[in-house]
Amino acid sequence: MRIAVTGSIATDHLMTFPGSFGDQLIDEQLDRVSLSFLVDDLQIRRGGCAANIAFGMGCLGLTPILVGSVGTDFADYRSWLERHNVDCHSVRVSEIHHTARFLCTTDAHHNQIASFYTGAMAEAREIELRPVAERVGGLDLVLISANDPDAMLRHTEECAQRGIPFAADTSQQLARMGGEDISRLIDGAAYLFSNDYEKALVEQKTGWSDEEVLSRVGVRVTTLGPKGARIDRRGEPSLHIPPTPELAKADPTGVGDAFRAGFLAALSWGLSLERCGQLGNLVATHVLEHVGGQEYELGRERLLSRFAAAYGADAAAEIEPHVRCPHP
């Protein structure tokens, strides 16, 4: 299954604040917040939604096609991704902008305050998907993750025009985009990804009820943080996927991207939606246990062992023939 992953490619600047953001907020003065947080740590990591998702898929043995826009400072990052099975031939290099930057502070309760500098990502709107499809012999699915808003709309419209199935993953751009544009991004999607907060925001901004959203997409996938994930289809009972127990909690950055990587990998193997959600949860847990969205390794034996412990030996036996992790 040939999957193109479109979206942001960025460098993450991750900081930790030992206290609670909530303790610094004064109810009567929320209309004029002015705060500065003295952080204990700064780590610079590779990131971006599309790059994180493609990395995770590559770690499972797939060869996802990364589609996005970067700066000339991308050379080392490109090498890293290519060493992890990511096809970077369709990444556009800007001549004038740096690769995007994500700056995020996480408090002691894993709440986050973040800013995102677009940089070269603004040029993603110039990317046409047809040459990508022609180069690889056709596309079976295009994931449209958080990116330059115009790029997201262009990719969605092109998929609809060319009859290419697409998965909508509006995530961080929901705060910036209005209801009309959000409606255009998700209407007709084969899959719709969001977390539970974003799910409510989609419904609020579009004015569509949960039932109306389900009438416009094939499968709605909602991540629930420590409660796992839920998968919905119109006229079918909801499928709840319990979480994979974590060994530690280091940083939540990139957890949602990792879930998508696992889900799409299992989907490409032709497995059930239940297995897709389970593998998504397992990969997401690996990210939660590390600082940064691409700092984990998926060793084949350990992954299968953890999968069996969380979801049973029969479930692990179903994914075992497909898992091609580069690590032992």
N, C-alpha and C positions, 0 to 999 in steps of 0.2 A: 504494500500500500504506500503510494507516494504522497507524503504530507508536506506541504509548505507551511512554515511557521512565520507569519509576518508580525512585526511589532517592534518595540524598542530594543535597542542594543546600547548599553550604558556602562559607566563605571560607578560603583556604589561607594559612597563615603558613609560608613556606619559608625554611629556614636552611641554611647550608653550613659544614661543619667540614673544615678543610684536611687533617686526618690520617685515620687509619684507626680505625674503631670496634674492630676486632679486636685492635689493638695495646694497647688499654686494658683488655682482659679478662684476668683471671688465672684459669687453669683451676681451681685449688684453692679459689677463692672465688666461684664463679658463683652460689652459693646466697645470697649477700648483696652483690649489686652496688650500689654507690653511686657514681655518676659524674655529672660536670657537664662539658659541652662548651662551650668558648669559641668561638663561631661568628664567621665573618668577614662574613656578609651576612644580611640579612632582607628578604624580598620578600613583599608581601601581594597575593595573586592570587585571582581568582574560581575556584571549584572545586566539588567534590562529584561523585560518580560520574555520577549521572543528568544533571546540568547539563553536565558535560564531554562526555558522549556525545551529548546533544541538540545542543550547540553544534557538534560535528564534523559531525553529520548536516546541520545547517542550512548549514554552510559548503560542503557539497556540493550544495546546492540543494533539499534536502528540507524538509518542515515537520513535524518530530517533535512529539509531544504530551508535554510535560514534566509529570510527576505527582510531587509531593512536598510537604513542609511547610517553611515558612520563617517568619522573624520580620518585624516591621514595617520592619526595616532593609533589606528586599529591593528597594526601589523602583528604585534605580540599577541593580542587578543585573538586575532584570526588563527594564528598558529595553534594556540591553546584549543580552540573549538575544533579545528580540523583534526587535531590529535585525539579528539573525543567523538569522532565519526560524524561531525556536522558538515554538511555541504554549504560552503560559504561563497560559491561562485555567483550567487544572485544578490550579494550584499553590495549596495551602492556606496562609493567613496566620495564624499564631498571634497571640493577643492578649497573651500573657504571656512568651514566650520569644524570644531572639535566634536568628537563623539560625546553623546549626551552624558549628563551627570545626575546622579540620584543622591541627595543628601538626606539622611534619616537619623533621627534620635529616638532611641527606645528606652522607656522607663523601666522601673523594677517590676511592673506588672505586665510588661510586654505591650503596652500601649505605644503608639508611634506618632511622631510628628515629622513630616517629610516635605521636601521641595524637590522639584525636578526641572533641570535646565535642559531645554530641547536640543540646542546645538544642531548637529547634522541631521537629527531625526526629522527636522522640518522639511527636509528634501525627500523624505520617503513618499510624499505625494506624487513625485515624478516617476515612481516605479510602476511599470506595466507588468501584469502577471502573465500575459500571453507568451512573451519570450521565455519566461521561466518554465512554463508548461511545455513549450516546444523543446527546450533544452533537455528536459528529463523524460520526455516521452509521454507527457500528460500528467495531470494532478488528480488524485482521488479525493483530496480534502485540503482546504485552506483554512488554517486557524488565523483569525483576525483578532490579535490581542492588542493591548494598549499601545498606542502609537500616535503619531501626528494625526489629529482628528480628520483632516482632509484625506490623509492616506487611508485611514480606516474606511471612510465612506467610499473612496474610489475603489478599494479592493472589494468591498461588499457589492458595489454596483457591477463591477466587472465579473465577479463570480456569478451573479444572477444572470447577466447577459450571456455568459459563455456556458451556463449550465454546470458550473463546478460546485459541488457541495461545499459549504463553508460552516465553520464553527465560530460563533460570536463570543468574544471575551472582552467586554467593554471595560471592566474593572476600574482602574484609576481614572479613566477619562470620564466617568459618570459625573464627577463633580463639575467638570468644565462644560459638558455638552447639554443641550436642551432636549426636551422630550421628543421633538420632531426628528432630530438627528439620531437619537437613541432608537427610536422606532425603526428608522431606516436600517440601522445596523443589525437589529435582531430579527426583523420580519423575514421569514423564510429560511432561517438558520437550521441546519441539521442538528446542531448542538448549541446550547446556550450555557456558558459558564459564569458563575458569580458566587460570592460568599453570601451569607444570609442577610447582611446589612445591604449589600449591593442589590440583592433581590428585591428588597422593599423599596430601594431608591429607584430601581427600574420601573416598578409599578407606580410609584408616586409621580415620576416625571412623565411617563407615557400616558398615564391615566388608565392603563389597562389593568384588569384584575389578573390574579394568578391564572384563572381559567382562560382568559383571553390570550395571555402570553403563551400558554400551552397550546392554544389553537393555531399559533403562528410559528412554532418551532417544533422540531422533531423530538428532541430530548432536552430536558432542563436539568442541569447539574448544579447543585447548590452545596458548597462546602460549609461546614458548621463548626470549624475550629476544633476544640477538644471533643466535640460530639460526633465527629466523623463527617459524613456527607449524605445527601439525599438526592435521589434520581427520580424524576417525574416524567411521565408521558401521558398524553391526553387519553382519558378513558381507562387508564391502568392505575392500580394502587401504587402509592409511593414506595420506593425501595430505599430503606435506610442502611447505610454502610457504616458499621462501627469503626472507630479509629484504631490505628495500630498503636499499641502501647509504646511510649517513648522511653529511652534510656536516660535522657537529660533534656533540659530546655536551655538552648544557648541564645537563639535569635530567630524571630519569626519571618525575617525578610526572605522572600522567595519561596515560602511554603506553598502558596497558591499556585505558583508556576510549576513547582515540582509535582503537585497533584495532577495538573494538566498533562505533564510529561508522562506520568505513569498511566493515566487514563487513556491517552492517545496511543501509547505503546500497545496496551492490551487490545484496544480497538483495532489497531492495524493487524494484530494477530488473529482477528476474527473471534475474540472471546466475548462472553456475555457482559452485559452492563454491570452486573454484580462484580465480576472479576476486574473490570475496568476501574470501578470505584475502589476496590480493595487495593489494587496495585497503586492507584493514585495516592491513597492514604499512606501506603508504606513508603513511597518515595518522598512524600511530604514530610514524614517523620524524620527521615534522614537529614533533610535540610534543617528542621527545627533543632536538631542536635548539634549543628555547626553554625558558626558565624559566617554569613555570606551564602548566596544562592548557588554557588558552584564549588563548594569546598568539601563535598562529600565524595565517597567512593561507593559504588554498588558492586560489591563482591558477590559473585554468583551463588556460592554455597551459603554465605551468610544471609543473602537476600531470601533465598528459598526457605532457609530455616526460620527466619523471622516471619515470613509469609505463612508458613505452616503453623507456627505458634499462635498467630493472630486469627487465622481464618480456617485452619484445618488442613490435614494432609491431602484430602481429596482436592481442595482448592489449589494447593501448591502443585499437585501433580498436573493440573490443567495448564499452568503457566510454565512449568519446568521445560518442556520441549522448545519453547520460544525464547527463553532468556539467554542472551548472548553477551553478557557483561564482559568487558575487556579485562576486568580484574578477577582473580580466582575466587 
